[in-house]
Amino acid sequence: MITLSRVTILRYLVAPALMSVALSCPGTAPTAQNLNLFERVLLPVSVSKVPGAFGTVWSTELWYRNNSTIPVVVTPLAMSDHVPTMNRTELLRVFTSPNFDPSQIIYVERDGIDNVQFDLRLFNRSDPSSTWGTKLPVVREREFADAINLINVPTAGDFRSALRIYAMPDDSFAGETVLVQIYSNDERLLASTDLPFVGAPRYAAVLSLADAFQAIRQVERVRVHVESRSGRKIWAFVGVTSNTTQEVSIVTPE
């Protein structure tokens, strides 16, 4: 028999109150003044049945586990009054985005964020043999940086390498760009450009690096350097999709 501690019981009572602080209506996010209670967490891709190249159809699933005995508020969820479970792995119903801006920001209660785990999976629903999907990063705001380096990115025509760049939303954020530079492994600068941010979270993308910057085809692999022009923290990754199998690999700033 499991006996709940006084702290756990209090947290059960407090969780709905935190949810009401976080949301004024379903599907909205905590206001800026409440960010001391919540940490912003990036889901770089959160989509449902989005068509892609070569007949692909892309969807994601977000799985969650709270390893503590204290409830942790996660918001916004597609079920607005749902407080995720404890000591059990569950599928979280989060909102999805259109393919031109596929990310979502969720907010996780700061007091419990170090006790939770996420597993974000990308699936090609048009392929019945694709049953496990590709694991994507779930990125906490503290992991954002001034500059990002992505190494060992392929340029061959067998693959399409898509660069996706993110920054957290901000009311003062308007008209800002991010610098993208592509280098060979011997540090020759092959291409350089500035990309504008759009949307919330702020998003910029090059969906095929080799098509956009054909000079990089002269080498097999490149380093992609992404740098904030304003000093605002950013995060980025490259998704590498096989044109033959449609299998996806990712390059992250590790």
C-alpha positions as CSV (number, residue, x, y, z in Angstrom):
1,M,0.0,0.0,0.0
2,I,1.3,3.4,-1.0
3,T,1.1,6.2,1.6
4,L,1.3,9.8,0.3
5,S,3.4,12.2,2.3
6,R,2.0,15.6,3.5
7,V,4.2,17.3,0.9
8,T,2.8,15.2,-1.9
9,I,-0.8,15.8,-0.9
10,L,-0.1,19.6,-0.8
11,R,1.4,19.4,-4.2
12,Y,-1.7,17.7,-5.5
13,L,-3.7,20.6,-4.1
14,V,-1.3,23.2,-5.5
15,A,-1.1,21.8,-9.0
16,P,-4.5,23.0,-10.2
17,A,-3.7,26.4,-8.8
18,L,-0.4,26.5,-10.8
19,M,-2.3,25.4,-13.9
20,S,-4.7,28.3,-13.4
21,V,-1.8,30.7,-13.0
22,A,-0.2,29.3,-16.2
23,L,-3.3,29.5,-18.4
24,S,-6.0,32.1,-18.8
25,C,-7.6,29.9,-21.5
26,P,-6.9,26.5,-23.1
27,G,-3.9,26.5,-25.5
28,T,-2.2,29.6,-24.2
29,A,1.1,29.9,-22.5
30,P,2.2,31.4,-19.1
31,T,2.7,35.1,-19.3
32,A,6.2,36.6,-19.0
33,Q,5.7,37.5,-15.3
34,N,5.1,33.8,-14.5
35,L,8.3,32.5,-16.1
36,N,9.8,32.4,-12.6
37,L,7.4,29.4,-12.0
38,F,8.0,27.7,-15.3
39,E,11.0,26.8,-17.6
40,R,10.4,27.0,-21.3
41,V,11.1,23.8,-23.2
42,L,11.4,23.5,-27.0
43,L,9.9,20.8,-29.0
44,P,11.7,21.4,-32.3
45,V,9.2,19.5,-34.3
46,S,5.6,18.9,-33.2
47,V,3.4,17.9,-36.2
48,S,0.5,15.7,-37.2
49,K,0.2,14.1,-40.6
50,V,2.2,16.7,-42.5
51,P,3.0,15.8,-46.1
52,G,6.7,15.9,-47.1
53,A,8.9,15.0,-50.1
54,F,8.6,11.6,-51.9
55,G,5.2,10.9,-50.5
56,T,6.2,11.0,-46.8
57,V,3.7,11.9,-44.1
58,W,5.2,13.1,-40.8
59,S,3.9,13.0,-37.3
60,T,5.4,13.2,-33.8
61,E,4.7,11.8,-30.4
62,L,5.8,13.2,-27.1
63,W,6.2,10.7,-24.2
64,Y,6.7,11.8,-20.6
65,R,7.7,10.4,-17.2
66,N,7.8,12.1,-13.8
67,N,10.3,10.1,-11.7
68,S,9.3,11.8,-8.5
69,T,6.3,11.4,-6.2
70,I,5.3,15.1,-6.6
71,P,3.0,16.3,-9.4
72,V,4.7,18.5,-12.0
73,V,2.7,20.9,-14.2
74,V,3.3,20.8,-18.0
75,T,1.5,23.3,-20.2
76,P,-0.1,24.0,-22.7
77,L,-1.5,20.6,-23.4
78,A,-4.2,19.7,-25.8
79,M,-6.2,18.5,-22.7
80,S,-6.0,21.8,-20.9
81,D,-6.8,20.6,-17.3
82,H,-4.5,17.5,-17.4
83,V,-1.7,17.3,-14.8
84,P,0.7,14.5,-16.0
85,T,1.0,11.4,-13.9
86,M,3.8,10.4,-11.5
87,N,6.0,7.3,-11.8
88,R,4.4,6.2,-15.0
89,T,5.3,6.8,-18.7
90,E,2.5,8.4,-20.7
91,L,1.8,9.9,-24.1
92,L,1.3,13.7,-23.7
93,R,-1.2,15.3,-26.0
94,V,0.5,18.5,-27.1
95,F,-0.5,20.9,-29.8
96,T,0.9,20.5,-33.3
97,S,2.2,23.0,-35.8
98,P,2.1,23.5,-39.6
99,N,5.0,22.3,-41.6
100,F,6.3,25.9,-42.4
101,D,6.9,26.5,-38.6
102,P,6.8,23.0,-37.0
103,S,7.9,23.8,-33.4
104,Q,6.1,24.2,-30.1
105,I,7.1,25.6,-26.7
106,I,5.9,23.9,-23.6
107,Y,6.3,25.2,-20.0
108,V,7.4,22.9,-17.2
109,E,7.2,23.8,-13.6
110,R,10.6,24.7,-12.4
111,D,10.3,23.0,-9.0
112,G,10.0,19.6,-10.7
113,I,11.7,19.9,-14.1
114,D,14.8,18.1,-13.0
115,N,12.7,15.0,-12.2
116,V,10.9,14.6,-15.5
117,Q,11.9,12.9,-18.8
118,F,10.7,13.4,-22.3
119,D,11.0,11.2,-25.4
120,L,10.0,13.0,-28.6
121,R,9.6,10.7,-31.7
122,L,9.3,11.5,-35.4
123,F,7.4,9.0,-37.6
124,N,6.9,8.7,-41.4
125,R,3.3,7.5,-41.3
126,S,3.4,6.6,-45.0
127,D,5.9,3.8,-44.3
128,P,4.2,0.9,-42.4
129,S,7.7,-0.6,-41.6
130,S,8.7,2.7,-39.8
131,T,7.4,1.7,-36.3
132,W,9.9,3.1,-33.9
133,G,10.6,6.6,-35.3
134,T,13.5,8.9,-34.9
135,K,14.3,10.4,-31.5
136,L,14.4,14.2,-31.5
137,P,15.9,16.4,-28.8
138,V,13.6,18.1,-26.2
139,V,15.6,21.3,-25.4
140,R,15.4,23.2,-22.2
141,E,15.9,27.0,-22.4
142,R,19.1,26.7,-20.4
143,E,20.6,24.7,-23.4
144,F,20.3,27.6,-25.8
145,A,23.6,29.4,-26.6
146,D,25.1,32.4,-28.4
147,A,26.5,30.2,-31.2
148,I,26.0,26.6,-32.4
149,N,28.3,24.3,-34.3
150,L,26.9,21.3,-36.2
151,I,29.6,19.0,-37.5
152,N,29.7,16.0,-39.9
153,V,26.8,17.2,-42.0
154,P,26.6,15.3,-45.3
155,T,26.2,17.1,-48.6
156,A,25.7,14.2,-51.0
157,G,22.7,14.1,-53.3
158,D,21.6,10.9,-51.6
159,F,20.4,13.0,-48.7
160,R,18.5,16.2,-48.0
161,S,20.0,18.0,-45.0
162,A,17.6,20.6,-43.4
163,L,18.9,23.2,-41.0
164,R,16.4,24.4,-38.4
165,I,17.2,27.3,-36.0
166,Y,15.2,28.5,-33.0
167,A,15.1,31.3,-30.5
168,M,12.6,31.9,-27.6
169,P,9.7,34.3,-28.3
170,D,10.0,37.8,-27.0
171,D,7.9,40.9,-27.3
172,S,10.9,43.0,-28.3
173,F,12.1,40.5,-30.9
174,A,11.4,42.0,-34.4
175,G,13.4,42.0,-37.6
176,E,16.3,40.0,-36.2
177,T,18.4,37.6,-38.2
178,V,20.8,34.8,-37.5
179,L,24.2,34.2,-39.2
180,V,24.8,30.9,-41.0
181,Q,28.3,29.9,-42.2
182,I,29.3,26.6,-43.7
183,Y,32.8,25.4,-43.5
184,S,34.7,22.4,-45.0
185,N,36.5,20.2,-42.5
186,D,39.8,22.0,-43.3
187,E,38.0,25.3,-42.3
188,R,37.5,26.8,-45.7
189,L,34.4,29.1,-45.7
190,L,32.1,27.7,-48.4
191,A,28.9,29.7,-47.9
192,S,27.5,32.4,-45.6
193,T,24.1,34.1,-45.3
194,D,21.8,35.8,-42.8
195,L,18.4,34.2,-42.2
196,P,15.4,36.1,-40.8
197,F,13.5,34.8,-37.8
198,V,9.7,34.3,-38.0
199,G,6.9,33.0,-35.7
200,A,6.9,32.1,-32.0
201,P,9.1,30.4,-31.1
202,R,11.3,32.3,-33.4
203,Y,12.2,30.0,-36.3
204,A,14.5,30.1,-39.4
205,A,15.3,27.2,-41.7
206,V,17.1,26.0,-44.9
207,L,15.3,22.9,-45.9
208,S,18.0,21.7,-48.3
209,L,21.5,23.0,-47.5
210,A,23.1,21.5,-50.7
211,D,20.4,23.0,-52.9
212,A,20.6,26.4,-51.3
213,F,24.4,26.5,-51.2
214,Q,25.6,24.5,-54.1
215,A,29.3,25.3,-53.4
216,I,29.2,22.9,-50.4
217,R,28.8,20.0,-52.8
218,Q,32.5,20.1,-53.5
219,V,33.1,18.4,-50.2
220,E,31.4,15.3,-48.6
221,R,30.9,16.8,-45.2
222,V,30.7,20.2,-43.7
223,R,30.5,22.1,-40.4
224,V,27.5,24.5,-40.0
225,H,28.1,27.4,-37.7
226,V,25.1,29.4,-36.5
227,E,25.5,32.6,-34.6
228,S,23.1,35.0,-33.0
229,R,23.3,38.5,-34.5
230,S,21.7,40.2,-31.5
231,G,23.2,38.2,-28.6
232,R,19.9,36.4,-28.1
233,K,20.3,32.7,-27.2
234,I,19.6,30.2,-30.0
235,W,19.5,26.4,-30.6
236,A,19.7,24.5,-33.9
237,F,20.0,21.1,-35.5
238,V,20.2,19.4,-38.9
239,G,17.8,16.7,-39.9
240,V,19.3,14.4,-42.5
241,T,16.8,12.4,-44.6
242,S,17.7,9.6,-47.0
243,N,16.2,10.2,-50.4
244,T,16.0,6.4,-50.9
245,T,14.6,5.1,-47.6
246,Q,13.3,8.3,-46.1
247,E,15.0,7.4,-42.8
248,V,15.9,10.4,-40.7
249,S,19.1,11.0,-38.7
250,I,19.9,14.2,-36.8
251,V,22.9,16.3,-36.1
252,T,22.8,18.2,-32.8
253,P,25.2,20.6,-31.0
254,E,26.8,18.0,-28.7
